[in-house]
């Protein structure tokens, strides 16, 4: 039995998930019914406005959307089989789980919302949030391992995005066109410090951005993606653009930023610390490490799929259901840009 499970793990997982889903759905829809109804010889799962919804209807409606779920189940198991969890990974997964709960707890029925989201990734309910978090941490390690072994190939697309790490100095001003005496004095002191000291020393001494000043002004990783309106980057686009226009070791002139919502203004100087992708990748700063991993994956939309496929080659994957195998293969072909229809 153990040998069978080991050789057919993917089929078993698919079967268990599908059976659990169907069993729960049928139970949930019929638990208040005294007897089962039927229409055209098929069991009726629900009725709306006297229109019956049968099990076949449910299958027909859901089938076009199950390819991504099948892939997620497949991906989950490839990751689970390929990466063994360490204590550090388990700790990180628990911290991620706590962060998700903390950020969601103010939302009504947040557990149900999380459960709905998890279902799209192949998990059966809110109680499996930790399992999802651990899988995410393990997949990141799997991706790091692969990129480390194929670094030049994987990072080539990122070069076009002008990757770099930067540091900043900022100070708030009442009116950027007419500084007060104290504001002008502080600005002059920063300029003098930059002439005689390192950017890190000047940032530590003078920057009003407390989150970076405590770390010698170090802000972290950016690339052209930080210019996007959808970016989670907290720097104004004018500061980002100035940083992208500099070479390693260069420092910008003063940049004025006025918040359109609050009307508050700040002055910035930005310094480029590193532009070499290998050096950034090797960073011991966890935030930078996570940022460049994400950047490498985003620069090539097919990479995460190719990594899973590469690791899957080392596993004994067998499909006893041809339709499931075809759906998975078609889905992967679309994500990898191998769909023959595109060339027609």
C-alpha positions as CSV (number, residue, x, y, z in Angstrom):
1,X,0.0,0.0,0.0
2,X,2.8,2.5,0.9
3,X,4.4,1.8,-2.5
4,X,1.1,2.4,-4.3
5,X,0.6,5.8,-2.5
6,X,4.2,6.8,-3.2
7,X,3.9,6.1,-6.9
8,X,0.4,7.6,-7.3
9,X,0.5,10.5,-4.9
10,X,-0.9,13.0,-7.4
11,X,-3.9,10.9,-8.4
12,X,-4.6,10.2,-4.7
13,X,-4.5,13.8,-3.8
14,X,-6.8,14.8,-6.7
15,X,-9.2,12.1,-5.8
16,X,-9.4,12.9,-2.1
17,X,-9.9,16.7,-2.8
18,X,-12.6,16.0,-5.4
19,X,-14.4,13.4,-3.3
20,X,-14.3,15.7,-0.2
21,X,-15.7,18.6,-2.3
22,X,-18.5,16.6,-3.8
23,X,-19.4,15.0,-0.5
24,X,-19.5,18.3,1.3
25,X,-21.5,20.0,-1.5
26,X,-24.1,17.2,-1.6
27,X,-24.4,17.2,2.1
28,X,-24.7,20.9,2.4
29,X,-27.3,21.2,-0.3
30,X,-29.4,18.3,0.9
31,X,-29.1,18.3,4.7
32,X,-32.5,20.0,5.1
33,X,-34.3,17.8,2.5
34,X,-36.6,15.0,3.6
35,X,-36.1,13.1,0.4
36,X,-34.0,13.4,-2.7
37,X,-35.5,14.9,-5.9
38,X,-34.6,13.9,-9.4
39,X,-35.1,15.3,-12.9
40,X,-34.6,13.4,-16.1
41,X,-33.1,10.6,-14.1
42,X,-30.5,12.9,-12.4
43,X,-30.3,13.9,-8.8
44,X,-31.4,17.5,-8.2
45,X,-28.9,19.4,-6.0
46,X,-30.9,22.6,-5.8
47,X,-33.9,24.4,-7.2
48,X,-34.1,28.1,-8.0
49,X,-37.4,29.6,-9.3
50,X,-38.6,26.1,-10.0
51,X,-35.6,25.4,-12.2
52,X,-33.6,22.4,-11.1
53,X,-29.8,22.2,-10.9
54,X,-28.5,18.7,-11.3
55,X,-25.2,17.2,-10.5
56,X,-24.5,17.2,-14.3
57,X,-25.2,20.9,-14.4
58,X,-22.8,21.5,-11.6
59,X,-20.1,19.6,-13.5
60,X,-20.8,21.4,-16.7
61,X,-20.6,24.8,-15.1
62,X,-17.4,24.2,-13.1
63,X,-15.4,22.2,-15.7
64,X,-14.2,25.3,-17.7
65,X,-12.7,26.8,-14.5
66,X,-11.0,23.7,-12.9
67,X,-7.8,23.7,-14.9
68,X,-6.1,26.3,-12.6
69,X,-7.3,24.3,-9.5
70,X,-5.8,21.1,-11.0
71,X,-2.5,22.9,-11.6
72,X,-2.5,24.3,-8.0
73,X,-3.0,20.8,-6.6
74,X,-0.2,19.6,-8.9
75,X,2.1,22.5,-7.9
76,X,1.4,22.0,-4.2
77,X,2.4,18.4,-4.3
78,X,5.5,19.0,-6.4
79,X,6.6,21.5,-3.8
80,X,5.8,19.2,-0.9
81,X,7.6,16.3,-2.5
82,X,10.7,18.3,-3.5
83,X,11.4,20.5,-0.4
84,X,11.7,19.2,3.1
85,X,10.5,21.7,5.7
86,X,13.1,23.0,8.2
87,X,12.4,24.6,11.6
88,X,13.1,28.0,10.1
89,X,10.5,27.4,7.4
90,X,8.0,26.3,9.9
91,X,8.6,29.4,12.0
92,X,8.3,31.6,8.9
93,X,5.1,29.9,7.9
94,X,3.6,30.5,11.4
95,X,4.6,34.2,11.2
96,X,3.0,34.4,7.7
97,X,-0.2,32.8,9.0
98,X,-0.3,35.2,12.0
99,X,0.2,38.2,9.6
100,X,-2.6,37.1,7.4
101,X,-4.9,36.7,10.3
102,X,-3.9,40.0,11.8
103,X,-4.4,41.9,8.6
104,X,-7.7,40.2,8.0
105,X,-9.3,40.1,11.5
106,X,-11.0,43.4,11.1
107,X,-13.0,42.1,8.2
108,X,-16.4,40.6,8.7
109,X,-16.4,36.8,8.2
110,X,-12.7,37.0,7.4
111,X,-12.2,33.3,8.1
112,X,-14.8,32.4,5.4
113,X,-13.1,34.9,3.0
114,X,-9.8,33.3,3.6
115,X,-11.3,29.8,3.1
116,X,-12.8,30.9,-0.2
117,X,-9.4,32.2,-1.3
118,X,-7.6,29.0,-0.2
119,X,-10.1,26.9,-2.1
120,X,-8.7,28.3,-5.4
121,X,-5.2,27.0,-4.3
122,X,-6.4,23.5,-3.5
123,X,-7.0,23.8,0.2
124,X,-10.2,22.6,1.9
125,X,-10.8,25.4,4.4
126,X,-9.5,28.1,6.8
127,X,-8.0,25.4,9.1
128,X,-5.4,24.7,6.3
129,X,-4.1,28.3,6.2
130,X,-0.9,27.2,7.9
131,X,-0.4,24.4,5.3
132,X,-0.8,27.0,2.6
133,X,1.7,29.3,4.2
134,X,4.2,26.5,4.7
135,X,3.8,25.5,1.0
136,X,4.4,29.1,0.0
137,X,7.6,29.3,2.1
138,X,8.8,26.0,0.6
139,X,8.0,27.0,-2.9
140,X,10.1,30.2,-2.4
141,X,13.0,28.0,-1.4
142,X,12.5,25.7,-4.4
143,X,12.5,28.8,-6.6
144,X,15.7,30.2,-5.0
145,X,17.4,26.8,-5.4
146,X,16.5,26.7,-9.1
147,X,17.5,30.3,-9.8
148,X,20.8,29.8,-8.0
149,X,21.6,26.9,-10.3
150,X,20.5,28.8,-13.5
151,X,21.3,32.3,-12.5
152,X,22.4,33.9,-15.8
153,X,19.4,32.4,-17.7
154,X,16.8,33.3,-15.0
155,X,18.0,36.9,-14.3
156,X,18.6,38.0,-17.9
157,X,15.1,39.4,-18.3
158,X,15.5,41.4,-15.1
159,X,18.4,43.4,-16.5
160,X,16.0,45.5,-18.6
161,X,14.2,46.6,-15.5
162,X,17.3,48.5,-14.1
163,X,17.5,46.7,-10.7
164,X,19.3,48.4,-7.8
165,X,19.3,49.0,-4.1
166,X,19.1,52.5,-2.8
167,X,19.3,54.7,0.3
168,X,17.4,57.9,1.0
169,X,17.5,61.1,3.1
170,X,14.3,63.0,3.6
171,X,13.2,66.1,5.4
172,X,9.8,67.7,5.6
173,X,9.2,71.3,4.6
174,X,6.3,73.7,5.0
175,X,6.8,75.4,1.6
176,X,9.4,73.9,-0.8
177,X,9.6,77.2,-2.6
178,X,10.4,79.2,0.5
179,X,12.1,77.3,3.3
180,X,12.1,78.6,6.8
181,X,15.3,79.5,8.5
182,X,15.4,76.2,10.4
183,X,14.6,74.2,7.3
184,X,17.3,75.9,5.2
185,X,19.8,75.3,8.0
186,X,19.0,71.6,8.1
187,X,19.2,71.3,4.4
188,X,22.6,73.0,4.4
189,X,23.8,70.7,7.1
190,X,22.8,67.7,5.1
191,X,24.7,69.0,2.0
192,X,27.8,69.6,4.1
193,X,27.6,66.2,5.6
194,X,27.4,64.6,2.2
195,X,30.5,66.4,1.1
196,X,32.6,65.2,4.0
197,X,30.9,62.0,5.2
198,X,29.3,58.9,3.7
199,X,25.6,58.9,2.7
200,X,25.0,56.4,5.4
201,X,26.4,58.7,8.1
202,X,24.5,61.7,6.8
203,X,21.2,59.7,6.7
204,X,21.7,58.4,10.2
205,X,22.3,61.9,11.5
206,X,19.7,63.9,9.6
207,X,17.1,61.9,7.8
208,X,13.5,62.3,9.1
209,X,12.4,59.0,7.5
210,X,12.7,57.0,10.7
211,X,12.2,53.6,9.0
212,X,15.4,54.1,7.0
213,X,17.4,56.5,9.2
214,X,17.8,53.7,11.8
215,X,19.4,51.6,9.1
216,X,21.8,54.1,7.7
217,X,19.3,55.4,5.2
218,X,19.0,52.1,3.4
219,X,15.6,51.8,1.6
220,X,16.0,48.6,-0.3
221,X,15.4,47.2,-3.7
222,X,13.7,49.0,-6.6
223,X,13.5,48.6,-10.4
224,X,11.3,50.1,-13.1
225,X,8.3,48.2,-11.7
226,X,8.3,50.7,-8.8
227,X,7.1,53.3,-11.2
228,X,3.8,51.5,-11.7
229,X,0.7,52.9,-10.1
230,X,-0.1,49.4,-8.9
231,X,3.3,49.0,-7.1
232,X,3.3,48.7,-3.4
233,X,6.4,50.8,-3.3
234,X,6.1,53.7,-0.9
235,X,8.4,56.2,-2.7
236,X,7.0,58.8,-5.0
237,X,7.6,58.1,-8.7
238,X,9.8,61.2,-9.0
239,X,12.2,59.8,-6.4
240,X,12.2,56.4,-8.0
241,X,12.9,57.8,-11.4
242,X,15.8,59.9,-10.1
243,X,17.2,56.7,-8.5
244,X,16.8,54.8,-11.8
245,X,18.7,57.6,-13.7
246,X,21.8,57.3,-11.4
247,X,24.8,54.9,-11.6
248,X,26.1,52.9,-8.6
249,X,27.6,55.2,-6.0
250,X,25.9,58.4,-7.3
251,X,23.7,60.7,-5.3
252,X,20.8,62.8,-6.6
253,X,20.2,66.5,-6.2
254,X,17.3,67.5,-4.0
255,X,14.0,66.2,-5.1
256,X,10.7,67.9,-4.1
257,X,7.7,65.7,-3.4
258,X,4.2,67.0,-2.4
259,X,1.5,64.6,-1.4
260,X,-1.5,65.3,-3.5
261,X,-3.8,64.0,-0.7
262,X,-2.3,65.8,2.3
263,X,-0.6,68.7,0.7
264,X,2.5,68.0,2.8
265,X,5.9,68.4,1.2
266,X,9.3,66.7,1.6
267,X,12.7,67.0,0.2
268,X,14.7,63.9,-0.8
269,X,18.2,62.9,-1.8
270,X,18.6,59.4,-3.0
271,X,21.8,57.3,-3.3
272,X,22.4,54.2,-5.4
273,X,24.1,51.5,-3.4
274,X,24.3,48.5,-5.8
275,X,23.3,47.7,-9.4
276,X,24.9,44.3,-9.9
277,X,22.2,41.7,-9.9
278,X,24.5,39.0,-8.4
279,X,25.5,41.2,-5.5
280,X,21.8,42.1,-4.8
281,X,20.8,38.4,-5.1
282,X,23.5,37.5,-2.5
283,X,22.3,40.1,-0.1
284,X,21.9,39.0,3.5
285,X,19.1,41.4,3.9
286,X,15.9,39.3,4.0
287,X,13.7,42.1,2.6
288,X,16.1,42.6,-0.3
289,X,16.4,38.9,-0.9
290,X,12.6,38.5,-1.1
291,X,12.2,41.6,-3.3
292,X,14.7,40.4,-5.9
293,X,13.2,36.9,-5.9
294,X,9.9,38.4,-6.7
295,X,11.4,40.7,-9.3
296,X,13.1,37.8,-11.1
297,X,9.8,35.8,-11.2
298,X,7.8,38.9,-12.4
299,X,10.3,39.7,-15.1
300,X,9.6,36.3,-16.7
301,X,6.0,35.2,-16.3
302,X,6.8,31.6,-17.4
303,X,9.6,31.1,-14.9
304,X,7.6,29.9,-11.9
305,X,5.8,27.3,-14.1
306,X,9.1,26.1,-15.7
307,X,10.6,25.6,-12.2
308,X,7.7,23.4,-11.1
309,X,8.0,21.4,-14.3
310,X,11.7,20.9,-13.8
311,X,11.3,19.6,-10.3
312,X,8.3,17.4,-11.4
313,X,10.7,15.5,-13.7
314,X,12.3,13.9,-10.6
315,X,9.0,12.6,-9.3
316,X,7.1,9.5,-10.4
317,X,3.9,11.2,-11.6
318,X,1.3,8.9,-13.1
319,X,-2.2,9.9,-14.4
320,X,-4.9,7.3,-14.4
321,X,-7.5,9.9,-15.6
322,X,-6.6,11.1,-19.1
323,X,-9.0,14.1,-19.0
324,X,-7.3,15.4,-15.9
325,X,-3.8,15.0,-17.5
326,X,-4.9,16.7,-20.6
327,X,-6.4,19.7,-18.7
328,X,-3.2,20.1,-16.8
329,X,-1.0,19.8,-19.9
330,X,-3.2,22.3,-21.8
331,X,-3.1,24.7,-18.9
332,X,0.7,24.5,-18.6
333,X,1.1,25.0,-22.4
334,X,-1.0,28.2,-22.2
335,X,1.0,29.5,-19.2
336,X,4.3,28.7,-20.9
337,X,3.3,30.2,-24.2
338,X,3.3,26.9,-26.0
339,X,-0.4,27.0,-27.1
340,X,-0.4,26.0,-30.8
341,X,-3.5,28.1,-31.3
342,X,-1.5,31.3,-30.9
343,X,0.5,30.6,-34.0
344,X,-2.6,30.1,-36.2
